């Protein structure tokens, strides 16, 4: 069982880590660079949340990517020999596997882009591209690790477990820009699953029960929500590992969140207190 800690604890642990730890086109800061003045630092807001509904989820699904598209819940799963692209019937939790990765590959995040589905792999340096029926179309090689992926409809945004989100070309995965993500003025490492919502990126922070809202223009975390209370709602679920998986329903404005081998998906309303 993994140990889960608060987002603020992660921040303190990462205070000496500079952005650029991943595959990034942004130059690293030099020892002569001065930290930003406190007056220019945007402090992240703490959001509240409310559970709207609970849905069954297979405790054999090691969630790496979650996405709600046109009324269908899609999921990418990980673990060697257990990595799939699949659809989930929210009402029953029934899984429809539409593609299976080779046993030697560890599946990661997924996103829909212009009628196709992209699925990353952790250390195999390859993204698989499918049609909506799960037919394999092509592979795209990339450098570094693959963790989470999302899109604004034009570009792909990719995390690799560092504080850097890479903006990559959908055809070649060449890095076109890098975003250094900061929380309260400090680089925020362990960015994992990503979701694009109304011009912002929402990201799971690995080993925490938190998701953060990121301004992609600045990399600044505008707010975050900690959800350790969801673990209390898991019943007879000793397999449950890290909180991971964030999807958005634009019709309701609600989010869906779950975790690796969790037996529930939670529909939540995120409340931004003014």
C-alpha positions, -999 to +999 in steps of 0.1 A: +000+000+000+014+034-010+017+062+016-003+093+007+007+127+019-008+162+016-001+185-013+016+210+010+040+183+022+049+175-014+055+212-019+079+215+010+097+184-002+101+199-037+112+234-027+148+228-038+138+211-071+140+233-102+117+231-132+133+214-162+139+180-145+121+163-175+126+165-212+122+203-216+132+231-239+132+256-210+167+264-197+174+256-161+178+285-137+214+294-129+227+298-093+227+336-099+190+338-106+170+355-079+137+340-067+105+358-076+096+385-051+068+376-027+046+404-041+046+387-076+038+352-063+002+340-069-009+320-039-031+290-048-067+289-035-079+259-016-111+246-032-139+226-015-158+197-031-190+178-028-196+142-038-226+140-062-226+103-069-206+071-066-202+046-094-187+010-093-152+007-107-131-025-113-105-030-086-084-046-114-082-014-133-049+004-125-061+038-136-036+059-155-059+080-177-096+089-174-117+108-199-154+115-204-162+120-241-197+123-256-214+105-227-188+077-226-162+071-199-128+060-213-099+047-193-063+038-199-048+013-174-013+004-164+008-025-150+027-050-172+002-075-187-028-054-175-025-023-197-056-016-217-077+011-234-112+005-223-147+019-219-166+018-187-204+016-182-208+040-153-240+025-141-226-010-137-189-006-137-187-032-166-155-028-186-153-031-224-116-036-234-111-021-268-073-025-271-046-043-251-010-032-249+019-057-253+028-074-220+061-055-218+045-021-219+031-002-190+001+020-201-003+056-190-025+086-198-050+089-226-067+117-246-090+121-275-077+143-303-096+150-336-114+117-336-085+096-325-073+083-291-037+087-279-024+064-252+010+069-236+034+043-221+056+048-191+091+038-201+086+024-236+088+058-252+059+052-275+023+065-278-003+043-294-030+059-316-064+043-321-097+050-337-128+051-315-133+014-320-099+006-307-083-002-340-046+005-339-037+033-364+000+041-357+027+046-331+046+077-323+080+077-305+090+103-279+118+110-255+114+106-217+087+090-196+050+093-204+026+100-175-004+121-183-017+137-215-045+161-226-053+185-254-068+219-260-080+207-295-049+219-313-018+208-293-011+179-268+001+186-233+021+159-217+035+152-182+065+131-172+064+131-134+084+163-130+072+199-126+073+203-164+044+199-188+055+197-224+034+210-253+040+185-281+032+182-318+003+157-322+020+142-353+056+139-341+055+145-303+083+170-308+084+194-279+073+229-290+071+245-256+076+237-219+055+249-190+071+251-156+044+244-131+046+263-097+026+262-065+029+292-043+061+302-062+078+268-060+081+241-087+054+214-082+068+180-090+050+146-096+024+159-120+005+130-134-029+126-151-041+157-170-074+171-181-081+202-201-111+222-187-121+257-200-086+268-209-069+254-178-051+221-171-062+200-141-036+175-129-034+148-103-003+151-081+011+116-076+012+103-040-013+128-029-051+128-029-051+162-047-058+177-081-045+212-090-058+238-115-030+252-137-029+282-159-011+269-190+000+304-200+020+309-168+023+275-152+009+289-120-013+267-099-045+288-094-061+264-069-062+229-056-086+205-039-075+177-015-098+147-014-085+122+012-121+119+024-128+098-007-106+070+006-130+066+036-158+058+012-139+029-003-152-004+011-135-038+010-108-024-013-074-035+000-060-032-035-065+006-036-034+025-044-027+060-056-054+085-062-053+090-100-077+097-128-096+130-135-123+134-161-147+163-168-183+164-179-189+198-197-227+192-196-229+191-158-196+209-149-188+180-126-155+160-124-150+123-122-121+110-100-108+076-090-076+058-082-054+029-092-074-003-084-101+017-066-135+000-066-154+033-070-155+064-093-167+095-077-186+123-094-177+155-076-186+192-078-156+214-072-165+245-052-144+276-056-149+297-025-148+335-032 
